[in-house]
Amino acid sequence: MSTFWHERPVLVTGCSGFLGSWLTKALVEAGADVVGLIRDEVPFSWLDRSGTRRRIRVVHGDITDLALLERTLAEYEIEAIFHLAAQTIVPIANRAPLPTFESNIKGTWTVLEAARRLPTVRRIVVASSDKAYGKQPSLPYTETMPLQGLYPYDLSKSTTDRLAQSYARTYGLRVAITRCANLYGGGDLNWNRLVPGTIRSALEKRPPVIRSDGSPIRDYLYVLDAVRAYLMLAEALDDDAFVGEPFNCGTDEPLSVLEMTRLILSLLPDAPQPLILDEARNEIEAQYLDSSKIRQWLGWSPQWERAAALQETIAWYRAFLAQR
């Protein structure tokens, strides 16, 4: 890893979440001076279990608190921000949209407004999502397509994305946006997500549950490949060409939910067959990305072959469940 991050003051919002834990760990290992914003304590989070939390400074508070964000940026002379804090679970957003809008939309404008007022901030990477595209007439999604998320989570990410672009264009804020495929890897404790839920059920010899009919198509990106994309993109923001730009980030190898489930189960001996509920609603049938832009602009590409990444993921959950 380069010396770019050595002693660089960095704020990671959502540092105790799935992606946030891995990104914070990578930044600490690269020598960054990391400040993490945490609202709720996350039992068994990878941030704690990896020992990373002991190596960062923690600010407790809500992402929508402008005064807190301004104080944090000023007091720690933050130069780089990775804005990951969000409500990320689609069924929760469908059941309770207002908290999702509050954290995902207001939280984003709060971070951007605080950064706009502080001269030390030189680079911001905002986490959008492939869900920001909503339903499109053709696939794969490219960055030139309009953002038209309709369901609550999708809409929150469309708005997050546009807010970041607006602050870049209006105020010259050095922001770039990631639109990642579905992330997976050790440390994701949201058991209603496909990968961790399937692995836990199989390890406990219970039938994995598929909420849909198994046909929805998605792309699945290993978390360490996503971390690498975030770091590369943040470093690239010294170049004006990257400011305000969105970047898709995926493998370009989509699978159906049932295909992904069967791939996971094929790596686990004597795993039960899945239980297909066919009860998912308000979700788009097919979503996957064209990641050629980030490949061409940054030279990024996934380094992990999917089966190998899943083997690493299974090993993480096997150890976690045995020690819990």
GIDA-V982706 format. One record per backbone hydrogen bond with DSSP energy under -1.0 kcal/mol. NH is the residue of the N-H (numbers start at 1). CO is the residue of the C=O. If there is no record, write none. Layout:
NH|CO / NH|CO
This chain:
6|3 / 7|31 / 8|5 / 10|33 / 11|80 / 12|35 / 13|82 / 14|37 / 17|14 / 21|17 / 22|18 / 23|19 / 24|20 / 25|21 / 26|22 / 27|23 / 28|24 / 29|25 / 30|26 / 31|28 / 32|27 / 33|8 / 35|10 / 36|57 / 37|12 / 38|59 / 45|42 / 49|45 / 50|46 / 51|48 / 53|47 / 55|52 / 56|53 / 57|34 / 59|36 / 61|38 / 65|62 / 66|64 / 69|65 / 70|66 / 71|67 / 72|68 / 73|69 / 74|70 / 75|71 / 76|72 / 78|73 / 79|9 / 80|9 / 81|123 / 82|11 / 83|125 / 84|13 / 84|82 / 93|89 / 94|90 / 95|91 / 96|92 / 101|97 / 102|98 / 103|99 / 104|100 / 105|101 / 106|101 / 107|102 / 109|105 / 110|106 / 111|107 / 112|108 / 113|109 / 114|110 / 115|111 / 116|112 / 117|113 / 121|118 / 122|79 / 123|79 / 124|174 / 125|81 / 126|176 / 127|83 / 128|178 / 130|180 / 132|129 / 133|130 / 134|131 / 141|288 / 145|142 / 155|151 / 156|152 / 157|153 / 158|154 / 159|155 / 160|156 / 161|157 / 162|158 / 163|159 / 164|160 / 165|161 / 166|162 / 167|163 / 168|164 / 169|165 / 170|166 / 171|167 / 172|168 / 173|167 / 175|173 / 176|124 / 177|245 / 178|126 / 179|247 / 181|249 / 182|219 / 184|221 / 188|185 / 191|189 / 193|190 / 197|193 / 198|194 / 199|195 / 200|196 / 201|197 / 202|198 / 203|199 / 204|200 / 205|202 / 206|201 / 210|275 / 217|285 / 218|255 / 221|182 / 223|184 / 226|222 / 227|223 / 228|224 / 229|225 / 230|226 / 231|227 / 232|228 / 233|229 / 234|230 / 235|231 / 236|232 / 237|234 / 239|236 / 242|239 / 243|240 / 244|175 / 245|242 / 247|177 / 249|179 / 255|218 / 257|216 / 258|214 / 260|256 / 261|257 / 262|258 / 263|259 / 264|260 / 265|261 / 266|262 / 267|264 / 268|265 / 271|268 / 275|208 / 277|210 / 278|212 / 279|211 / 280|211 / 287|217 / 290|141 / 295|291 / 296|292 / 297|293 / 298|294 / 300|294 / 309|305 / 310|306 / 311|307 / 312|308 / 313|309 / 314|310 / 315|311 / 316|312 / 317|313 / 318|314 / 319|315 / 320|316 / 321|317 / 322|318 / 323|319 / 324|320
